[in-house]
Amino acid sequence: MTDQFEPTIIGFTCNWCSYRASDLAGTARMKYAPNVRLIRLMCSGRLDPTFVLRALSEGADGVMITGCHPGECHYIEQNYKALRRFLLLRRVLTGLGIEPGRVKLVWASAAEGARFASETTTFVEEIRKLGPLNWGKDDDGPQTADDGKSSIVHGQEMEVPA
Amino acid sequence: MTTNGKPKFAMYWAASCGGCEIAVLNTHEKILDVDANFDVVFWPVAMDAKYKDVEAMEDGSILLTLFNGGIRNDENEHLAKLLRQKSKIMVAFGSCACEGCIPGLANLSPVGDIVHTAYNTITTDNPNEIYPRTSYDVPEGELHIPTLAKVLRPLEQVVDVDYFMPGCPPESHQIAAVIDLVIKVVKGEAELPPKGAVIGAGDSTVCDECPRARNVKLIKEFTRIQDIAPVDPDLCLLEQGIPCNGPATRSGCMARCPGVGAQCIGCYGPAEGVMDYGARLITAFSSVIDATEPEEIDRILDGIPDPTGQVYRFNLAGSLLKANRDAWKVK
């Protein structure tokens, strides 16, 4: 065993293309990083941003969303919806202090097992560089008001004049 | 101890603006019903009472406590726990207590920055950079002022809550209806809703009460409401490119803001069944964008300058991520 950080990644795949791409990668015995837990949706358009936030809040270090290539959606144009949600979600996550790179959108057709495998491995490496999301640091207790600025707030020179 | 046989009522504000108190007073003559039917034992904004008076009460002796405000410091937390212990029915009253509201937006900043901003910005006359100390020794003993917590937490994250009453503040007619209900319960004429219920609000969305017409129009840009002149009085604001929080927001206010030409900002919190308010709004806003190329979508999204503040304006502290990495916990 090494001390290398092994990220936990949740992958949302669509039933018609990208899940089949992962299937193909499996049957073709392609090697790729084992860190992704796949959850199959009927379509990437089913991806409620809540799923992503829930995954991050419950311990995932990254989330991979995969769908059919633009123009090839089984439900005509739902992957465009996924794209729009993804782009807005990424902005919101940035505002929350979460690296936008922790969420990735990948298009993969049913024939692209190799692409699925390589994109997964790449993403795992990217998350490994970002490191774990830091969980459980809060003790719920009250914190002094000078948290992080102690030299300014509580220095002796800050004696309150009479 | 009072001997008039009336059930006891308490109201307390923690980290909040005071609007909830005003909303209660805004029930006009209904406030007399409160006095007629309850013995008001603790309500710092309206009457003089000491914390030690509450501490001396028997556990569970207060029938109804309306608790407004989020938990921002150790005094808030102490009072929340104390009133929980002394009360039979604890209501998280108003958006701050339910979901963090505007004070919860401070969870985006470290507490040191908040203190620094409050005491040392260009508009603050503080040349010697004097900051408050949370405890200070004087000849008479140690003085203590409330100490800020790392993050603001909604009431539910600190104590057990029986009911939630959303709104910033809750609408006065809704408050009156809830007061009426509790009085009926006291008289044995009605039953309380199941624990954990949202009271004094609807179970649909603001759009459901909004009189504006909705079509399937797609937009090419988001814009601020003040930059559109004139705003179409009959058409859905979102379809005019104005980010309106109505699609994710709980009904109950009779769509006051969109009804008069201002966008819904989401003060009634997440609608029934919405797990994360911001996520639902991300979906709603995405659905009106008329573009399929990432570059164009990004250009349209530039019209929402602060997407995080927009979709979590009232719900940051109550959201799935609670906005502050330090506050996240593994369940």
Interface residues (C-beta under 8 A of the other chain):
Chain A: D48 P49 T50 V52 L53 R54 L56 S57 E58 G59 P70 E77 Y80 K81 L83 R84 R85 L87 L88 L89 R91 V92 T94 G95 L96 G97 I98 L133 N134 W135 G136 K137 D138 G141 P142 Q143 T144 A145 D146 D147 G148 K149 I152 V153 H154 M158 V160 P161
Chain B: N73 D74 E77 L108 P110 V111 G112 D113 V115 H116 N128 E129 I130 Y131 P132 R133 T134 Y136 T147 L148 A149 K150 V151 M275 D276 G278 A279 R280 I282 T283 F285 S286 S287 I289 A291 T292 P294 I297 D298 L301 I304 D306 P307 T308 G309 V311 Y312 S319 L320 L321 A323 N324 R325 D326 A327 W328 K329 V330 K331
